[in-house]
Amino acid sequence: MDGWTLHWLSASGELDDHRADIVGNFEAAYRTLSLLLPPPRLDILVQRLTGQTIPEMGIVGRAYRDTLFAMTVDPDNPNFATSLQDGALHRQIVHEVHHCLRMAGPDGYGSTLGEALVSEGLAGQFVGRLLNTLPEPWERAVPAEQLRNSPVDLKALFAINYDHPAWFYGSGSHPRWLGYTLGYEMVGSWLKIAGEVDASMWITIPAATIVEAAVKDGLVSQYH
């Protein structure tokens, strides 16, 4: 894993019993990315926080900037052991690395709702294409037909002071994980017409291009 440095945080809990399996997942993710592009140089925080992960998985990632992300794990979660063995941790690592790659590009993660939807959708679709895997639970939380029956207003995508937890975690009136599912479908609309997508395009495609494809596909409405 040339260029990847794992920093094991221990004040919140030790991970000695799981270190080998966690490292194995990072090594697998590094090999996966190497098939498409040279993995970027990264610092990666690995920490144990009880009750602070996706309940269904016992893990959660967060990208902070183009050279840093954290992977939080919860061995006390009954789903954690499965995530180590079934590829879930592997996929989460690739997802977060894509965020770091995009953060290093011209658009970054983005500051508007639309840009955030695109960044999350790109990371999810990137994982699926590299690993030939199905959408994660948060990427299929709302049926596509329902999304098209109630398309999001194009003007809403330009909002900077949007409620991220409400859109992505369901803390408000939106269904849980709506933003992840909508972003995944929006990027899917673009992929249907994009043809062959190379490594650079996966990272640097402008959010506006994907939003335009989503409008044509009925996921975004410009007539509200």
N, C-alpha and C positions, 0 to 999 in steps of 0.2 A: 504493500500500500504506500508506494512512494508519494510523498506530498501530503498524506493524511496523518495527522497527529491526534490521537485519542487522549483526552484529558479526563481522567477518572476522578470525579468529585466524590469525596467520602464522608464529609461532615454530616450529610443527611442520610447516610446509610451505605454499608459496604456491598459490593457486588462480586466478591471473590468467587462465590459458588457458581456464578453465571458468566464469568468473564470470558471463558473459552468459547462458549456458544455465541456471545455477543460479538466477539472479535471475528468469529467465523462468518457471521452475517455481514459485517463490514467488508471482509475480504471478498465475499461473494458479490456484494454491491460494486466494489471497485472493479472486479473482473467484468461485470455486466456493462458498466459505463465504458470500459476500455474498448469494448467492441465497436463503439460508435465514435468516441472522441477521447482525447487525453483527459483523465480526471483532473479537476483543478486542485490546486494546493489549498488545504483546508485545516482549520483547527476545529475539533469536534468535542463538545462537552458531553460526557456520559454521566448521568446522575440517577439516583434512586429517590423517588418521591412517592410516598404512599398516597393513593387517592387522587393523583394529579395527572392521570393519563386518560386515554380513550377507554372507557369502561369495557367495551367489547374486545379490547386488544391488550390492555395492560402496558401500552407504549404510546408515546406521542413525540413528534419532532417539531422543532421550531427553528427557522432560519432567521438569523439576526442581521447578517450582511453577507457580502459576496465571499468572504473568507471564513465565516463562522456559523455553525449551527449546533443545536443541542438535541440530544436524544435522551428523553426521560423514560425510565422504565420502572415498573412496579411489580416486583416478584411476589408481593402479597395478593395481587390480582389473580384470580383463578384462570384467567385467559392468557396470562403472560407466557407460561410454558409452551402453549400452542403457538403463540406468535414467534417464538424462537425457532420452532421446527417447521412451520408450514409456509415460510417465506414472507410473513407479514412484516417482520423487522427489516428484512432485505428490501422490500418494496418501500417502506417508509424512508429508509436511508436514501434510495434513489430519488424519491420525491423531494426530499429536502435538498439534495445536491442540485437538482434542477432549479429550485428556488435560488440557490447561491449563484448558479450560472446566469440566471436571468437578472439577478441583482447586479451582476457585473456588466450587463449589456446596456444598450442605450435607453431602454424603457424602465429598467429596474423592476422591482415588484409592482410599483405603481402606487398612486395616491388616491385614485378615484375608485368608486365601486366597480365600474366596468373593468378597470385595469386589474383589480384584485380578483374578480371573477375569471378573467383570462389567465392570470398567473397560476391560480389554483387549478383551473381546467387543463392548462398546458402540462403542469407537473403530473397530474393524474393520467392524462393520455400518454405522456412520455413513458411513464412506468408500464402502462398496458402494452405499448408498442415494443418496448425493449424486452419485456418478460413474457409477452403473450398471455396476459392475465386478464381476468374479468374486472369490471369496475369495483372499487371498494364500496362498502355499505354507504358511506357518505357521498359517493358519486352516483348512487341510484336510490336516493332517499325519497325522491318525488318522481312519479311516473312522467315520462317525456310527454305523453299526451296531455297531462295536467299542465305542464309548463307551457305548452302551445295554446291551450285553452285560456290561459291567463298570462299572456306574455308580459314581460317586464317593460316598463316605459323607458324608451331610449334616454329621455332626459334624466331619469334617475341614475343612469350609469355614469353621468358626468359629476355626480355629487362627490365632494371631497370629505365633507363632514357627515359621512354615512355611519350607520351603526353596525360596525363589523361583527360583534358578537350576535346581534339579532339576525343578520343575514347568513352567517356561517355556523353558528352554534345553537340557534333557536332560542335565544334569551328573550326575544320580544314576541311579536305576533306571527312571525314567519315560522314555517315548519323547521325542525332541527335539520341542519345540513343543507338547507335550500341552496345557499351560495355555492357549495362544492358541486352539487348536482347540476345546477344551472351552468356553472362555468365549464364543467366537463362536457355537457351537451353543446354548449356554444363552440367549444374547440372542435367537437365532433362535426359540427356543421361546416367548419372551415376545412377539416381534413377530407371531407367528402368531395370537395372541389379542388383541393390543393395539389393533388397528384403526389409525386414522390417528395418527401420532406427530408432534407439533409440535416446534419447536426446543427449547423448554424441557424437554419430557419426555426428549429425547435426552440431556440434560445432567444432569437432577436426579432421574431415576427411581431410587427406592431399590433397593439391591442385593437386599434381601429379596424384593421383588416379582419380580425375575428368577429368583432361586433357587427361589421357589415354582413358577413356570412350568416350570422345569427338572425339578423333582421330578415334576410331573404328566406331563411328557414322557419320563420314564424315564432322564434323564441323571444325576440325583442320587437316591440311595436313602436313605430315612430308617429303614430296617429292619435295617441291619447291627448 
